[in-house]
Amino acid sequence: MSYKAGPKETAENQAAIEALINEAMQYAQGGQIRIISPLVSGKEITLAHVIGTSDYSVYKNLGLDIGFHAGEDPTGKSIGILHMHPAESVVIAADIAAKWGDIDIGFMDRFSGSMIITGSRAEVDSAIEENCRYFGETLGYTVCPISHE
């Protein structure tokens, strides 16, 4: 379940921000204030995208043609991309993707929350869809819509 501010909450937030700025201006030196707004990520999937069939140059530039994939022909393979917070969630996402479809984990970064998978279009679609479903329904993440190329 996610919370989204309605018009009333948005107006209250705006009024609170304006009051804070007015108070800060009383102490401003030279008429300037510095406001720092930290980003506090919630539980969310911010990007879920499937590239149908990619060109070899995309695979090469993403580094998907190295390591144990060296020499493979990516013709006909799709690419699935997820980005999530907290970043460690990507470990769970990789496990779900690997169990849900016949895919390869091309890249996974538990520090940035990014994951790239490859495989047939149907398998990549299935793995991305299951991740979005599981994180949304079971773990209560805010999940963006899945976009397709």
Sequence and secondary structure as in RCSB ss.txt:
>XXXX:A:sequence
MSYKAGPKETAENQAAIEALINEAMQYAQGGQIRIISPLVSGKEITLAHVIGTSDYSVYKNLGLDIGFHAGEDPT
GKSIGILHMHPAESVVIAADIAAKWGDIDIGFMDRFSGSMIITGSRAEVDSAIEENCRYFGETLGYTVCPISHE
>XXXX:A:secstr
      HHHHHHHHHHHHHHHHHHHHH BTTB          SEEEEEEEESS  HHHHHHHTTTSGGGTT   T
T EEEEEEEESTTHHHHHHHHHHHHSSEEEEEEETTTTEEEEEE HHHHHHHHHHHHHIIIIIS  EE   EE 
